[in-house]
Amino acid sequence: MVSSRTMRVFAVALGFATMVSVQAAAPDTIKERQQGLKDMGAAFKTVRDELAGGKDVAKIQAASATISKAANAMANWFPAGSGTEAGVKTAAKPEIWSDAATFTAARQKLVDEAAKFSTATKSGDLAAIGGGVRGLGGACKNCHDNFRVKED
């Protein structure tokens, strides 16, 4: 029979091991999210550029797929311990974790807008695509305004 003291020691050790594991993975997670967000930003720029001049629907559709993929993957990009405490430069505000419900709702809005935009791009109708990009841009702006440290 295992004593309650042994169980407490085991629980503390397991908690510490989990914390160390999360902290060790945090730099990789931060790099993954930074790359994913850069990819999403580049895709959004492609959409804007094509709507402004190129009008290449295939490029817009490919960019939309990148945006949707990143928006969905974002659910795994902000685990506890992957803020500035991880020792890696990040523009993620602490509110991502301290107000997780609001952040989750904002991320879900991005996922929803990305899906709507994807539907618009599949139509091939540039007017519908242009209309859809406003909602997507608004969802991006919402997170930037509330959950990202402003760049100097």
C-alpha positions as CSV (number, residue, x, y, z in Angstrom):
1,M,0.0,0.0,0.0
2,V,1.3,3.4,-1.0
3,S,1.3,6.1,1.7
4,S,-0.4,9.5,1.2
5,R,3.0,11.1,1.6
6,T,4.4,9.1,-1.2
7,M,1.4,10.0,-3.4
8,R,1.9,13.7,-2.6
9,V,5.6,13.5,-3.5
10,F,4.7,11.7,-6.7
11,A,2.1,14.3,-7.6
12,V,4.6,17.2,-7.0
13,A,7.2,15.4,-9.0
14,L,4.8,14.8,-11.9
15,G,3.6,18.4,-11.8
16,F,7.3,19.6,-11.9
17,A,8.1,17.3,-14.8
18,T,5.1,18.5,-16.7
19,M,6.0,22.2,-16.1
20,V,9.6,21.5,-17.2
21,S,8.3,19.8,-20.3
22,V,6.0,22.7,-21.2
23,Q,8.8,25.2,-20.6
24,A,11.2,23.2,-22.7
25,A,8.7,23.0,-25.6
26,A,7.7,26.7,-25.3
27,P,10.5,28.1,-27.5
28,D,9.6,25.7,-30.3
29,T,5.9,26.5,-29.9
30,I,6.7,30.2,-30.1
31,K,8.8,29.8,-33.2
32,E,6.0,27.6,-34.8
33,R,3.3,30.2,-34.0
34,Q,5.5,33.1,-35.2
35,Q,6.1,31.3,-38.5
36,G,2.4,30.4,-38.8
37,L,1.4,34.1,-38.2
38,K,4.0,35.3,-40.7
39,D,2.7,32.8,-43.3
40,M,-0.9,34.1,-42.6
41,G,0.3,37.7,-43.0
42,A,2.0,36.9,-46.2
43,A,-1.1,35.2,-47.5
44,F,-3.3,38.1,-46.5
45,K,-0.8,40.4,-48.4
46,T,-1.2,38.2,-51.5
47,V,-5.0,38.6,-51.3
48,R,-4.7,42.4,-51.0
49,D,-2.2,42.6,-53.8
50,E,-4.3,40.4,-56.1
51,L,-7.5,42.3,-55.4
52,A,-5.7,45.6,-56.0
53,G,-4.1,44.6,-59.3
54,G,-3.4,41.0,-60.3
55,K,-6.9,39.7,-60.0
56,D,-5.5,36.1,-60.0
57,V,-8.3,34.1,-58.3
58,A,-6.1,31.0,-58.1
59,K,-3.5,32.9,-56.0
60,I,-6.3,34.3,-53.8
61,Q,-7.7,30.8,-53.3
62,A,-4.3,29.4,-52.4
63,A,-3.7,32.3,-50.0
64,S,-7.2,31.7,-48.5
65,A,-6.3,28.0,-47.8
66,T,-3.1,29.2,-46.0
67,I,-5.1,31.6,-43.9
68,S,-7.7,29.0,-43.0
69,K,-5.0,26.4,-42.1
70,A,-3.2,28.9,-39.9
71,A,-6.4,30.1,-38.2
72,N,-7.3,26.6,-37.3
73,A,-3.8,25.7,-36.1
74,M,-3.7,28.7,-33.9
75,A,-5.7,26.8,-31.2
76,N,-2.4,25.0,-30.4
77,W,0.0,28.0,-30.7
78,F,-0.6,29.6,-27.3
79,P,-0.2,27.0,-24.5
80,A,0.4,28.2,-21.0
81,G,4.1,29.0,-20.5
82,S,4.6,30.3,-24.1
83,G,4.6,34.0,-23.3
84,T,7.5,36.1,-22.5
85,E,8.3,33.9,-19.5
86,A,9.6,31.3,-21.9
87,G,12.7,33.6,-22.5
88,V,11.9,34.0,-26.3
89,K,11.0,37.3,-27.8
90,T,7.3,37.3,-28.5
91,A,4.7,40.0,-29.2
92,A,2.0,37.9,-27.5
93,K,0.3,40.0,-24.7
94,P,-0.3,38.3,-21.3
95,E,-4.0,38.9,-21.9
96,I,-4.0,35.8,-24.2
97,W,-3.7,33.7,-21.0
98,S,-5.2,36.0,-18.4
99,D,-8.3,36.6,-20.5
100,A,-8.3,33.3,-22.3
101,A,-12.1,33.3,-22.9
102,T,-11.9,36.6,-24.8
103,F,-8.9,35.4,-26.8
104,T,-10.6,32.1,-27.6
105,A,-13.6,34.0,-28.9
106,A,-11.4,36.2,-31.0
107,R,-9.6,33.3,-32.4
108,Q,-12.9,31.6,-33.2
109,K,-14.0,34.7,-35.0
110,L,-10.9,34.5,-37.2
111,V,-11.6,30.8,-37.9
112,D,-15.2,31.7,-38.9
113,E,-14.2,34.6,-41.1
114,A,-11.5,32.6,-42.8
115,A,-14.1,29.9,-43.6
116,K,-16.5,32.6,-45.0
117,F,-13.7,34.0,-47.0
118,S,-12.8,30.6,-48.3
119,T,-16.3,30.1,-49.5
120,A,-16.2,33.5,-51.2
121,T,-13.0,32.7,-53.0
122,K,-14.4,29.4,-54.3
123,S,-17.1,31.4,-56.1
124,G,-14.4,33.1,-58.2
125,D,-16.5,36.3,-58.0
126,L,-14.0,39.1,-57.3
127,A,-16.7,41.3,-55.8
128,A,-17.7,38.6,-53.3
129,I,-14.0,38.0,-52.5
130,G,-13.5,41.7,-51.9
131,G,-16.5,41.8,-49.6
132,G,-15.3,38.8,-47.7
133,V,-11.8,40.2,-47.1
134,R,-13.3,43.0,-44.9
135,G,-14.6,40.5,-42.3
136,L,-11.3,38.6,-42.4
137,G,-9.3,41.7,-42.0
138,G,-11.5,42.9,-39.1
139,A,-10.9,39.6,-37.3
140,C,-7.1,39.9,-37.8
141,K,-7.2,43.5,-36.6
142,N,-9.2,42.6,-33.5
143,C,-6.5,40.2,-32.3
144,H,-3.7,42.6,-33.3
145,D,-5.3,45.4,-31.3
146,N,-6.1,43.4,-28.2
147,F,-3.6,40.6,-28.0
148,R,-0.4,41.7,-29.7
149,V,2.2,44.1,-28.4
150,K,2.4,47.1,-30.7
151,E,5.6,47.3,-32.7
152,D,7.8,50.4,-32.4
